Amino acid sequence: MALETDLLIDRRRLKRRLALWRAFAVLLLLGGVLALAGQGLPDRLGGGHVVRLPVEGFISDDRKLAEAIEKLGKEESAKAVIVSIDSPGGSVGGGEMLHQALLRLREKKPVVAVLRGTAASAGYMTAVAAERIWARDSTVTGSIGVLLQTPDASDLLARLGLRMETIRSGPLKDQPSPFRPLTEEGRAELQRVIGDMYEQFLGMVVAGRRLPEETVRPLADGRVFTGRQALTAGLVDAIGGEREARAWLAAEKGVPEDLPIRDLELRGAAERLVGAAWQGVVKTLVSEWLGVDGFRLLWQPAR
C-alpha cells in the first residue's frame, strides 16, 4: 500500500511539472507571435499596411511617441499614416512635439488626420500638421488658443492664520504663485508669454491650412466649432472618417484601400503579453496630470 501511495504522489508531481512547462511553452510561443506581429513580418511578406496613430486624452510631451513616429518614417512597409484624434488638448510642449514630428513624417509618406468626438486646442494643433483633415458633423474642434490657470489661496491662508514667506532673486520669480495674488507686472509678463505661444499656434494653423492670417485670426479666439462649422470656416477639408480617408489615399496617393490597417504600438512584445493597463492609469494620473506644463492648449468648457 505504501508503494502504491508513493507512486501516486510521484505521478501527481510529474503532472504538475508537465502542466507548468506546457504553460511556459504556450506563453513563450505567444510572445514570439506578438514579437513577429510587432515587427510587421506579415506586412513585409505582402504589400505593406496603413498605420493608425491614435491621439487620445491629454496630449503630453511623450518621448517614446516621438521616437516611434521617427522610426515610422523609416518603415518601408508603412505606406501611409492616419492620425486618429479624440482629445480636448494638452500641454503646449506636447502639442508642438506632435505637430513637428508629423511634419517630418509627411516628408516621407502620406499623413492624414481623422477627427473623432473631440479634437480641440492641442488636438487641433496636431491635426493641422496633416495633409488633409476629415471630421464628423458633430466633432468638437478648434479652440485655437493658450490657457494658463493658477490658484490664489492667499485669502484662505490668511483666514487660517498662515503666511508664506518667499525669498526670490527678482520680483517675477514667483509669478504666478498660489500664495499671493498676481501683481500687475507679473500679469503683464505672463500675458506676453501667452501671446507669443498663441502667435506660434496661429502660425501653425495658417501654414497647415494654407489660409491667409486675416482669415484665421478672427476664428482663433478660443471658440470651438462643430465639424460642419469647421468645414465652412476652412479648418477641415471634408466630413467623413477612416473610410473616406482610405478612399482619398487610394485615389490621390496610390495607397490601396485593401491594405490592412495597424495601430502604432509603443509597447514591446513582453509588455503586450503581460498587459500594461495599470501602468497606463498611473501614467495618465501622475505623469500627465500632476507633472504637465503650466501653459496648456486645452479646451476647457466654463463651469
Secondary structure, DSSP 8 states (H G I E B T S, - for coil): -HHHHHHHHHHHHHHHHHHHHHHHHHHHHHHHHHHHHHTTHHHHHTT-EEEEEEEEEEE---HHHHHHHHHHTT-TTEEEEEEEEEEEEEEHHHHHHHHHHHHHHHTTS-EEEEEEEEEETHHHHHHTTSSEEEE-TT-EEE--S-B------HHHHHHTT-------SSTTTT-SBTTB---HHHHHHHHHHHHHHHHHHHHHHHHHHT--HHHHGGG-SS-EE-HHHHHHHTSSSEE--HHHHHHHHHHHH---TTS-EEE---S-HHHHHH--HHHHHHIIIIIITTSS-SSEEE-----
